[in-house]
Amino acid sequence: MNNRVRELRTALGWSQADLGERLDVSRQTVNAVETGKYDPSLPLAFKIAKLFELPIESIFTPGE
């Protein structure tokens, strides 16, 4: 799955740790999501979308 999490996070000037705190996950989880090593659970994906105030499909798109 492709995602724009890193792009959105850096646009706000947040570190991975900052985003992790806001989502109640570890910095390592944020890193894994950003690098595509981990696809977030549906609840976490919705939490990310709500935090960035964007539709979930504008953040996450299917991979090839």
Distance bins in CASP14 RR format, pairs under 12 A and 6 or more apart:
PFRMAT RR
TARGET T0000
AUTHOR 0000-0000-0000
RMODE 2
METHOD distances of the structure
MODEL  1
1 32 0 0 0 0 0 1 0 0 0 0 0
1 33 0 0 0 0 1 0 0 0 0 0 0
1 34 0 0 0 0 0 1 0 0 0 0 0
1 35 0 0 0 0 0 1 0 0 0 0 0
1 36 1 0 0 1 0 0 0 0 0 0 0
1 37 0 0 0 0 0 1 0 0 0 0 0
1 38 0 0 0 0 1 0 0 0 0 0 0
1 39 1 0 1 0 0 0 0 0 0 0 0
1 40 0 0 0 0 1 0 0 0 0 0 0
1 42 0 0 0 0 0 1 0 0 0 0 0
1 45 0 0 0 0 1 0 0 0 0 0 0
1 56 0 0 0 0 0 1 0 0 0 0 0
1 57 0 0 0 0 0 1 0 0 0 0 0
1 59 0 0 0 0 0 1 0 0 0 0 0
1 60 1 0 1 0 0 0 0 0 0 0 0
1 61 1 0 0 1 0 0 0 0 0 0 0
1 62 1 0 0 1 0 0 0 0 0 0 0
1 63 1 0 1 0 0 0 0 0 0 0 0
1 64 0 0 0 0 0 1 0 0 0 0 0
2 33 0 0 0 0 0 1 0 0 0 0 0
2 34 0 0 0 0 0 1 0 0 0 0 0
2 35 0 0 0 0 0 1 0 0 0 0 0
2 36 1 0 0 1 0 0 0 0 0 0 0
2 39 0 0 0 0 0 1 0 0 0 0 0
2 57 0 0 0 0 0 1 0 0 0 0 0
2 58 0 0 0 0 0 1 0 0 0 0 0
2 59 0 0 0 0 1 0 0 0 0 0 0
2 60 1 0 0 1 0 0 0 0 0 0 0
2 61 1 0 1 0 0 0 0 0 0 0 0
2 62 1 0 0 1 0 0 0 0 0 0 0
2 63 1 0 1 0 0 0 0 0 0 0 0
2 64 0 0 0 0 1 0 0 0 0 0 0
3 9 0 0 0 0 0 1 0 0 0 0 0
3 30 0 0 0 0 0 1 0 0 0 0 0
3 32 0 0 0 0 0 1 0 0 0 0 0
3 33 1 0 0 1 0 0 0 0 0 0 0
3 34 1 0 0 1 0 0 0 0 0 0 0
3 35 0 0 0 0 1 0 0 0 0 0 0
3 36 1 0 0 1 0 0 0 0 0 0 0
3 37 0 0 0 0 0 1 0 0 0 0 0
3 38 0 0 0 0 0 1 0 0 0 0 0
3 39 0 0 0 0 1 0 0 0 0 0 0
3 40 0 0 0 0 1 0 0 0 0 0 0
3 44 0 0 0 0 0 1 0 0 0 0 0
3 45 0 0 0 0 1 0 0 0 0 0 0
3 48 0 0 0 0 1 0 0 0 0 0 0
3 49 0 0 0 0 0 1 0 0 0 0 0
3 52 0 0 0 0 0 1 0 0 0 0 0
3 54 0 0 0 0 0 1 0 0 0 0 0
3 56 0 0 0 0 0 1 0 0 0 0 0
3 57 0 0 0 0 0 1 0 0 0 0 0
3 58 0 0 0 0 0 1 0 0 0 0 0
3 59 1 0 1 0 0 0 0 0 0 0 0
3 60 1 0 1 0 0 0 0 0 0 0 0
3 61 1 0 0 1 0 0 0 0 0 0 0
3 62 0 0 0 0 0 1 0 0 0 0 0
3 63 0 0 0 0 1 0 0 0 0 0 0
4 10 0 0 0 0 0 1 0 0 0 0 0
4 11 0 0 0 0 1 0 0 0 0 0 0
4 33 0 0 0 0 0 1 0 0 0 0 0
4 34 0 0 0 0 1 0 0 0 0 0 0
4 36 0 0 0 0 0 1 0 0 0 0 0
4 48 0 0 0 0 1 0 0 0 0 0 0
4 49 0 0 0 0 0 1 0 0 0 0 0
4 52 0 0 0 0 1 0 0 0 0 0 0
4 54 0 0 0 0 1 0 0 0 0 0 0
4 55 0 0 0 0 0 1 0 0 0 0 0
4 56 0 0 0 0 0 1 0 0 0 0 0
4 57 0 0 0 0 0 1 0 0 0 0 0
4 58 1 0 0 1 0 0 0 0 0 0 0
4 59 1 0 1 0 0 0 0 0 0 0 0
4 60 0 0 0 0 1 0 0 0 0 0 0
4 61 0 0 0 0 1 0 0 0 0 0 0
5 11 0 0 0 0 0 1 0 0 0 0 0
5 12 0 0 0 0 0 1 0 0 0 0 0
5 14 0 0 0 0 0 1 0 0 0 0 0
5 16 0 0 0 0 1 0 0 0 0 0 0
5 19 1 0 0 1 0 0 0 0 0 0 0
5 20 0 0 0 0 0 1 0 0 0 0 0
5 22 0 0 0 0 0 1 0 0 0 0 0
5 23 0 0 0 0 1 0 0 0 0 0 0
5 25 0 0 0 0 0 1 0 0 0 0 0
5 29 0 0 0 0 0 1 0 0 0 0 0
5 30 1 0 0 1 0 0 0 0 0 0 0
5 31 0 0 0 0 1 0 0 0 0 0 0
5 32 0 0 0 0 0 1 0 0 0 0 0
5 33 1 0 1 0 0 0 0 0 0 0 0
5 34 1 0 1 0 0 0 0 0 0 0 0
5 35 0 0 0 0 1 0 0 0 0 0 0
5 36 0 0 0 0 1 0 0 0 0 0 0
5 38 0 0 0 0 0 1 0 0 0 0 0
5 39 0 0 0 0 0 1 0 0 0 0 0
5 40 0 0 0 0 1 0 0 0 0 0 0
5 44 0 0 0 0 0 1 0 0 0 0 0
5 45 0 0 0 0 1 0 0 0 0 0 0
5 47 0 0 0 0 0 1 0 0 0 0 0
5 48 1 0 0 1 0 0 0 0 0 0 0
5 49 0 0 0 0 0 1 0 0 0 0 0
5 51 0 0 0 0 0 1 0 0 0 0 0
5 52 0 0 0 0 1 0 0 0 0 0 0
5 54 0 0 0 0 0 1 0 0 0 0 0
5 56 0 0 0 0 0 1 0 0 0 0 0
5 58 0 0 0 0 0 1 0 0 0 0 0
5 59 1 0 0 1 0 0 0 0 0 0 0
5 60 0 0 0 0 1 0 0 0 0 0 0
5 61 0 0 0 0 0 1 0 0 0 0 0
6 12 0 0 0 0 0 1 0 0 0 0 0
6 13 0 0 0 0 0 1 0 0 0 0 0
6 14 0 0 0 0 0 1 0 0 0 0 0
6 15 0 0 0 0 0 1 0 0 0 0 0
6 16 0 0 0 0 1 0 0 0 0 0 0
6 19 0 0 0 0 1 0 0 0 0 0 0
6 30 0 0 0 0 1 0 0 0 0 0 0
6 31 0 0 0 0 1 0 0 0 0 0 0
6 32 0 0 0 0 0 1 0 0 0 0 0
6 33 0 0 0 0 1 0 0 0 0 0 0
6 34 1 0 1 0 0 0 0 0 0 0 0
6 35 0 0 0 0 1 0 0 0 0 0 0
6 36 0 0 0 0 1 0 0 0 0 0 0
6 48 0 0 0 0 0 1 0 0 0 0 0
6 52 0 0 0 0 0 1 0 0 0 0 0
6 59 0 0 0 0 0 1 0 0 0 0 0
7 13 0 0 0 0 0 1 0 0 0 0 0
7 14 0 0 0 0 0 1 0 0 0 0 0
7 34 0 0 0 0 1 0 0 0 0 0 0
7 52 0 0 0 0 0 1 0 0 0 0 0
7 54 0 0 0 0 0 1 0 0 0 0 0
7 58 0 0 0 0 0 1 0 0 0 0 0
7 59 0 0 0 0 1 0 0 0 0 0 0
8 14 0 0 0 0 1 0 0 0 0 0 0
8 19 0 0 0 0 1 0 0 0 0 0 0
8 22 0 0 0 0 0 1 0 0 0 0 0
8 30 0 0 0 0 0 1 0 0 0 0 0
8 33 0 0 0 0 0 1 0 0 0 0 0
8 34 0 0 0 0 1 0 0 0 0 0 0
8 48 0 0 0 0 1 0 0 0 0 0 0
8 49 0 0 0 0 1 0 0 0 0 0 0
8 51 0 0 0 0 1 0 0 0 0 0 0
8 52 1 0 1 0 0 0 0 0 0 0 0
8 53 0 0 0 0 1 0 0 0 0 0 0
8 54 1 0 0 1 0 0 0 0 0 0 0
8 58 0 0 0 0 1 0 0 0 0 0 0
8 59 1 0 0 1 0 0 0 0 0 0 0
8 60 0 0 0 0 0 1 0 0 0 0 0
9 15 0 0 0 0 1 0 0 0 0 0 0
9 16 1 0 0 1 0 0 0 0 0 0 0
9 17 0 0 0 0 0 1 0 0 0 0 0
9 18 1 0 0 1 0 0 0 0 0 0 0
9 19 1 0 1 0 0 0 0 0 0 0 0
9 20 0 0 0 0 1 0 0 0 0 0 0
9 21 0 0 0 0 0 1 0 0 0 0 0
9 22 0 0 0 0 1 0 0 0 0 0 0
9 23 0 0 0 0 0 1 0 0 0 0 0
9 27 0 0 0 0 0 1 0 0 0 0 0
9 30 1 0 0 1 0 0 0 0 0 0 0
9 31 0 0 0 0 0 1 0 0 0 0 0
9 33 0 0 0 0 0 1 0 0 0 0 0
9 34 1 0 0 1 0 0 0 0 0 0 0
9 48 0 0 0 0 1 0 0 0 0 0 0
9 51 0 0 0 0 1 0 0 0 0 0 0
9 52 0 0 0 0 1 0 0 0 0 0 0
9 59 0 0 0 0 0 1 0 0 0 0 0
10 16 0 0 0 0 1 0 0 0 0 0 0
10 18 0 0 0 0 0 1 0 0 0 0 0
10 19 0 0 0 0 1 0 0 0 0 0 0
10 30 0 0 0 0 0 1 0 0 0 0 0
10 34 0 0 0 0 1 0 0 0 0 0 0
11 19 0 0 0 0 0 1 0 0 0 0 0
11 52 0 0 0 0 1 0 0 0 0 0 0
11 54 0 0 0 0 0 1 0 0 0 0 0
12 18 0 0 0 0 1 0 0 0 0 0 0
12 19 0 0 0 0 1 0 0 0 0 0 0
12 22 0 0 0 0 1 0 0 0 0 0 0
12 51 0 0 0 0 1 0 0 0 0 0 0
12 52 0 0 0 0 1 0 0 0 0 0 0
12 53 0 0 0 0 0 1 0 0 0 0 0
13 19 0 0 0 0 1 0 0 0 0 0 0
14 20 0 0 0 0 1 0 0 0 0 0 0
14 21 0 0 0 0 1 0 0 0 0 0 0
14 22 1 0 0 1 0 0 0 0 0 0 0
14 23 0 0 0 0 0 1 0 0 0 0 0
14 27 0 0 0 0 0 1 0 0 0 0 0
14 30 0 0 0 0 1 0 0 0 0 0 0
14 34 0 0 0 0 0 1 0 0 0 0 0
14 51 0 0 0 0 1 0 0 0 0 0 0
14 52 0 0 0 0 0 1 0 0 0 0 0
15 21 0 0 0 0 1 0 0 0 0 0 0
15 22 0 0 0 0 0 1 0 0 0 0 0
15 27 1 0 0 1 0 0 0 0 0 0 0
15 30 0 0 0 0 1 0 0 0 0 0 0
15 31 0 0 0 0 0 1 0 0 0 0 0
15 34 0 0 0 0 0 1 0 0 0 0 0
16 22 0 0 0 0 0 1 0 0 0 0 0
16 23 0 0 0 0 0 1 0 0 0 0 0
16 25 0 0 0 0 0 1 0 0 0 0 0
16 26 0 0 0 0 1 0 0 0 0 0 0
16 27 1 0 1 0 0 0 0 0 0 0 0
16 28 0 0 0 0 1 0 0 0 0 0 0
16 29 0 0 0 0 1 0 0 0 0 0 0
16 30 1 0 1 0 0 0 0 0 0 0 0
16 31 1 0 1 0 0 0 0 0 0 0 0
16 32 0 0 0 0 0 1 0 0 0 0 0
16 33 0 0 0 0 1 0 0 0 0 0 0
16 34 1 0 0 1 0 0 0 0 0 0 0
16 35 0 0 0 0 0 1 0 0 0 0 0
17 23 0 0 0 0 0 1 0 0 0 0 0
17 25 0 0 0 0 0 1 0 0 0 0 0
17 26 0 0 0 0 1 0 0 0 0 0 0
17 27 1 0 1 0 0 0 0 0 0 0 0
17 28 0 0 0 0 1 0 0 0 0 0 0
17 29 0 0 0 0 0 1 0 0 0 0 0
17 30 1 0 0 1 0 0 0 0 0 0 0
17 31 0 0 0 0 1 0 0 0 0 0 0
18 25 0 0 0 0 0 1 0 0 0 0 0
18 27 0 0 0 0 1 0 0 0 0 0 0
18 30 0 0 0 0 1 0 0 0 0 0 0
18 51 0 0 0 0 0 1 0 0 0 0 0
19 25 0 0 0 0 1 0 0 0 0 0 0
19 26 0 0 0 0 0 1 0 0 0 0 0
19 27 0 0 0 0 1 0 0 0 0 0 0
19 28 0 0 0 0 0 1 0 0 0 0 0
19 29 0 0 0 0 1 0 0 0 0 0 0
19 30 1 0 1 0 0 0 0 0 0 0 0
19 31 0 0 0 0 1 0 0 0 0 0 0
19 33 0 0 0 0 1 0 0 0 0 0 0
19 34 0 0 0 0 1 0 0 0 0 0 0
19 40 0 0 0 0 0 1 0 0 0 0 0
19 44 0 0 0 0 0 1 0 0 0 0 0
19 47 0 0 0 0 0 1 0 0 0 0 0
19 48 0 0 0 0 1 0 0 0 0 0 0
19 51 1 0 0 1 0 0 0 0 0 0 0
19 52 0 0 0 0 1 0 0 0 0 0 0
20 26 1 0 0 1 0 0 0 0 0 0 0
20 27 1 0 0 1 0 0 0 0 0 0 0
20 28 0 0 0 0 1 0 0 0 0 0 0
20 29 1 0 0 1 0 0 0 0 0 0 0
20 30 1 0 1 0 0 0 0 0 0 0 0
20 31 0 0 0 0 1 0 0 0 0 0 0
20 32 0 0 0 0 0 1 0 0 0 0 0
20 33 0 0 0 0 1 0 0 0 0 0 0
20 34 0 0 0 0 0 1 0 0 0 0 0
20 40 0 0 0 0 0 1 0 0 0 0 0
20 44 0 0 0 0 0 1 0 0 0 0 0
20 47 0 0 0 0 0 1 0 0 0 0 0
20 48 0 0 0 0 0 1 0 0 0 0 0
20 51 0 0 0 0 1 0 0 0 0 0 0
21 27 0 0 0 0 1 0 0 0 0 0 0
21 29 0 0 0 0 0 1 0 0 0 0 0
21 30 0 0 0 0 1 0 0 0 0 0 0
21 51 0 0 0 0 0 1 0 0 0 0 0
22 30 0 0 0 0 1 0 0 0 0 0 0
22 44 0 0 0 0 0 1 0 0 0 0 0
22 47 0 0 0 0 1 0 0 0 0 0 0
22 48 0 0 0 0 1 0 0 0 0 0 0
22 50 0 0 0 0 0 1 0 0 0 0 0
22 51 1 0 1 0 0 0 0 0 0 0 0
22 52 0 0 0 0 0 1 0 0 0 0 0
23 29 0 0 0 0 1 0 0 0 0 0 0
23 30 1 0 0 1 0 0 0 0 0 0 0
23 33 0 0 0 0 1 0 0 0 0 0 0
23 40 0 0 0 0 1 0 0 0 0 0 0
23 41 0 0 0 0 0 1 0 0 0 0 0
23 43 0 0 0 0 0 1 0 0 0 0 0
23 44 1 0 0 1 0 0 0 0 0 0 0
23 45 0 0 0 0 0 1 0 0 0 0 0
23 46 0 0 0 0 0 1 0 0 0 0 0
23 47 1 0 1 0 0 0 0 0 0 0 0
23 48 1 0 0 1 0 0 0 0 0 0 0
23 49 0 0 0 0 0 1 0 0 0 0 0
23 50 0 0 0 0 1 0 0 0 0 0 0
23 51 1 0 0 1 0 0 0 0 0 0 0
23 52 0 0 0 0 0 1 0 0 0 0 0
24 30 0 0 0 0 0 1 0 0 0 0 0
24 43 0 0 0 0 0 1 0 0 0 0 0
24 44 0 0 0 0 1 0 0 0 0 0 0
24 47 0 0 0 0 1 0 0 0 0 0 0
24 48 0 0 0 0 0 1 0 0 0 0 0
24 51 0 0 0 0 0 1 0 0 0 0 0
25 31 0 0 0 0 0 1 0 0 0 0 0
25 32 0 0 0 0 1 0 0 0 0 0 0
25 33 0 0 0 0 1 0 0 0 0 0 0
25 34 0 0 0 0 0 1 0 0 0 0 0
25 38 0 0 0 0 0 1 0 0 0 0 0
25 40 0 0 0 0 1 0 0 0 0 0 0
25 41 0 0 0 0 0 1 0 0 0 0 0
25 43 0 0 0 0 0 1 0 0 0 0 0
25 44 1 0 0 1 0 0 0 0 0 0 0
25 45 0 0 0 0 0 1 0 0 0 0 0
25 47 0 0 0 0 1 0 0 0 0 0 0
25 48 0 0 0 0 1 0 0 0 0 0 0
25 51 0 0 0 0 0 1 0 0 0 0 0
26 32 0 0 0 0 1 0 0 0 0 0 0
26 33 0 0 0 0 0 1 0 0 0 0 0
26 38 0 0 0 0 0 1 0 0 0 0 0
26 44 0 0 0 0 0 1 0 0 0 0 0
27 33 0 0 0 0 0 1 0 0 0 0 0
27 34 0 0 0 0 0 1 0 0 0 0 0
28 34 0 0 0 0 0 1 0 0 0 0 0
28 35 0 0 0 0 0 1 0 0 0 0 0
28 37 0 0 0 0 1 0 0 0 0 0 0
28 38 0 0 0 0 1 0 0 0 0 0 0
29 35 0 0 0 0 0 1 0 0 0 0 0
29 36 0 0 0 0 0 1 0 0 0 0 0
29 37 0 0 0 0 0 1 0 0 0 0 0
29 38 1 0 0 1 0 0 0 0 0 0 0
29 39 0 0 0 0 0 1 0 0 0 0 0
29 40 0 0 0 0 1 0 0 0 0 0 0
29 41 0 0 0 0 0 1 0 0 0 0 0
29 44 0 0 0 0 1 0 0 0 0 0 0
29 47 0 0 0 0 0 1 0 0 0 0 0
29 48 0 0 0 0 0 1 0 0 0 0 0
30 36 0 0 0 0 0 1 0 0 0 0 0
30 37 0 0 0 0 0 1 0 0 0 0 0
30 38 0 0 0 0 1 0 0 0 0 0 0
30 40 0 0 0 0 1 0 0 0 0 0 0
30 44 0 0 0 0 0 1 0 0 0 0 0
30 47 0 0 0 0 0 1 0 0 0 0 0
30 48 0 0 0 0 1 0 0 0 0 0 0
30 51 0 0 0 0 0 1 0 0 0 0 0
31 37 0 0 0 0 1 0 0 0 0 0 0
31 38 0 0 0 0 1 0 0 0 0 0 0
32 38 1 1 0 0 0 0 0 0 0 0 0
32 39 0 0 0 0 1 0 0 0 0 0 0
32 40 0 0 0 0 1 0 0 0 0 0 0
32 44 0 0 0 0 0 1 0 0 0 0 0
33 39 1 0 0 1 0 0 0 0 0 0 0
33 40 1 0 1 0 0 0 0 0 0 0 0
33 41 0 0 0 0 0 1 0 0 0 0 0
33 44 0 0 0 0 1 0 0 0 0 0 0
33 45 0 0 0 0 1 0 0 0 0 0 0
33 47 0 0 0 0 0 1 0 0 0 0 0
33 48 1 0 0 1 0 0 0 0 0 0 0
33 59 0 0 0 0 0 1 0 0 0 0 0
33 60 0 0 0 0 1 0 0 0 0 0 0
34 40 0 0 0 0 0 1 0 0 0 0 0
34 48 0 0 0 0 0 1 0 0 0 0 0
34 59 0 0 0 0 0 1 0 0 0 0 0
34 60 0 0 0 0 0 1 0 0 0 0 0
36 60 0 0 0 0 0 1 0 0 0 0 0
36 61 0 0 0 0 0 1 0 0 0 0 0
36 63 0 0 0 0 1 0 0 0 0 0 0
38 44 0 0 0 0 1 0 0 0 0 0 0
38 45 0 0 0 0 0 1 0 0 0 0 0
39 45 0 0 0 0 1 0 0 0 0 0 0
39 48 0 0 0 0 0 1 0 0 0 0 0
39 60 0 0 0 0 1 0 0 0 0 0 0
39 61 0 0 0 0 0 1 0 0 0 0 0
39 62 0 0 0 0 0 1 0 0 0 0 0
39 63 0 0 0 0 1 0 0 0 0 0 0
40 46 0 0 0 0 1 0 0 0 0 0 0
40 47 0 0 0 0 1 0 0 0 0 0 0
40 48 1 0 0 1 0 0 0 0 0 0 0
40 49 0 0 0 0 0 1 0 0 0 0 0
40 56 0 0 0 0 0 1 0 0 0 0 0
40 59 0 0 0 0 1 0 0 0 0 0 0
40 60 1 0 0 1 0 0 0 0 0 0 0
41 47 0 0 0 0 1 0 0 0 0 0 0
41 48 0 0 0 0 0 1 0 0 0 0 0
41 60 0 0 0 0 0 1 0 0 0 0 0
42 48 0 0 0 0 0 1 0 0 0 0 0
42 49 0 0 0 0 0 1 0 0 0 0 0
42 56 0 0 0 0 1 0 0 0 0 0 0
42 60 0 0 0 0 0 1 0 0 0 0 0
43 49 0 0 0 0 0 1 0 0 0 0 0
43 50 0 0 0 0 0 1 0 0 0 0 0
43 56 0 0 0 0 0 1 0 0 0 0 0
44 50 0 0 0 0 0 1 0 0 0 0 0
44 51 0 0 0 0 0 1 0 0 0 0 0
44 56 0 0 0 0 0 1 0 0 0 0 0
44 59 0 0 0 0 0 1 0 0 0 0 0
44 60 0 0 0 0 0 1 0 0 0 0 0
45 51 0 0 0 0 0 1 0 0 0 0 0
45 52 0 0 0 0 0 1 0 0 0 0 0
45 54 0 0 0 0 0 1 0 0 0 0 0
45 55 0 0 0 0 0 1 0 0 0 0 0
45 56 1 0 1 0 0 0 0 0 0 0 0
45 57 0 0 0 0 0 1 0 0 0 0 0
45 58 0 0 0 0 0 1 0 0 0 0 0
45 59 1 0 0 1 0 0 0 0 0 0 0
45 60 1 0 1 0 0 0 0 0 0 0 0
45 61 0 0 0 0 0 1 0 0 0 0 0
46 52 0 0 0 0 0 1 0 0 0 0 0
46 54 0 0 0 0 0 1 0 0 0 0 0
46 55 0 0 0 0 0 1 0 0 0 0 0
46 56 1 0 0 1 0 0 0 0 0 0 0
46 57 0 0 0 0 0 1 0 0 0 0 0
46 59 0 0 0 0 0 1 0 0 0 0 0
46 60 0 0 0 0 0 1 0 0 0 0 0
47 56 0 0 0 0 1 0 0 0 0 0 0
47 59 0 0 0 0 0 1 0 0 0 0 0
48 54 0 0 0 0 1 0 0 0 0 0 0
48 55 0 0 0 0 0 1 0 0 0 0 0
48 56 1 0 0 1 0 0 0 0 0 0 0
48 58 0 0 0 0 0 1 0 0 0 0 0
48 59 1 0 0 1 0 0 0 0 0 0 0
48 60 0 0 0 0 1 0 0 0 0 0 0
49 55 1 0 0 1 0 0 0 0 0 0 0
49 56 1 0 1 0 0 0 0 0 0 0 0
49 57 0 0 0 0 1 0 0 0 0 0 0
49 58 1 0 0 1 0 0 0 0 0 0 0
49 59 1 0 1 0 0 0 0 0 0 0 0
49 60 0 0 0 0 1 0 0 0 0 0 0
50 56 0 0 0 0 1 0 0 0 0 0 0
50 59 0 0 0 0 0 1 0 0 0 0 0
51 59 0 0 0 0 1 0 0 0 0 0 0
52 58 0 0 0 0 1 0 0 0 0 0 0
52 59 1 0 0 1 0 0 0 0 0 0 0
52 60 0 0 0 0 0 1 0 0 0 0 0
53 59 0 0 0 0 0 1 0 0 0 0 0
54 60 0 0 0 0 0 1 0 0 0 0 0
55 61 0 0 0 0 0 1 0 0 0 0 0
END
